[in-house]
Structures are given as C-alpha cells and as structure tokens.
Amino acid sequence: MVISEKTIEDQRRAFVSKGLIIKPWLEEIRAQVVENLNEANVNSDEETMQHTDENQQKENGRRL
C-alpha cells in the first residue's frame, strides 16, 4: 500500500491542530522515518551490488 506525501501531511496537520500529538513526538517520529528510509536505501543498494556481482560472475563464466 502506497500512501501519498499529501495524505501523510494532511494527517500530521490534523493531529497537531487537534493537539493529539506534541511536537517532540512528531520530531521523534520524523527521525525514525528518516532512519528507516536510510536503512531501506542501504539494503536496496546492497542488494543491487550483490545482483551486479552475481551477473558479472555469470558473464565471466560464460566467457571462459
């Protein structure tokens, strides 16, 4: 399920305006999201490198 940035921003605005979430919590949530996105990017990069290495090994094996 993909949630748009606009939806997230609308929900954030509603929570803050109704006093359901305080600023320190919001900052903590934001930091956790950034950390999770960074981890996801690192994992994705590692998987890409692994697949690239595997493909190069296969190509090298075919050339022999």
C-alpha positions in Angstrom: 0.0 0.0 0.0 1.4 3.3 -1.0 0.5 6.4 0.9 1.0 9.8 -0.7 3.0 12.5 0.9 -0.1 14.8 0.8 -2.1 12.2 2.8 0.6 12.0 5.4 0.9 15.8 5.6 -2.8 16.2 5.9 -2.9 13.6 8.8 0.0 15.2 10.5 -1.7 18.6 10.3 -4.9 17.2 11.8 -3.1 15.5 14.7 -1.1 18.6 15.5 -4.0 21.1 15.2 -6.2 18.9 17.4 -3.4 18.5 20.0 -3.3 14.8 19.5 0.4 14.8 19.0 3.0 17.1 20.5 6.0 18.5 18.7 8.7 16.3 20.4 6.8 13.2 19.4 6.5 14.5 15.9 10.2 15.1 15.7 10.9 11.6 17.1 8.6 10.1 14.5 10.2 12.1 11.7 13.7 10.9 12.9 12.6 7.3 12.9 11.1 7.6 9.4 14.3 9.1 8.1 16.3 6.3 9.8 14.1 3.6 8.3 14.3 5.2 4.8 18.1 5.3 5.1 18.2 1.7 6.1 15.9 0.7 3.3 18.1 2.6 0.8 21.3 0.9 2.2 19.6 -2.5 1.9 18.5 -1.8 -1.6 22.0 -0.6 -2.6 23.5 -3.8 -1.1 21.0 -6.0 -3.0 21.8 -4.1 -6.2 25.5 -4.6 -5.7 25.0 -8.3 -4.9 23.0 -8.8 -8.1 25.5 -6.9 -10.1 28.4 -9.0 -8.7 26.4 -12.2 -9.5 25.7 -11.1 -13.0 29.3 -10.2 -13.6 30.4 -13.7 -12.3 27.9 -15.4 -14.6 29.2 -13.3 -17.6 32.8 -14.1 -16.7 31.9 -17.8 -16.5 30.3 -17.7 -20.0 33.4 -16.1 -21.5 35.8 -18.8 -20.3 
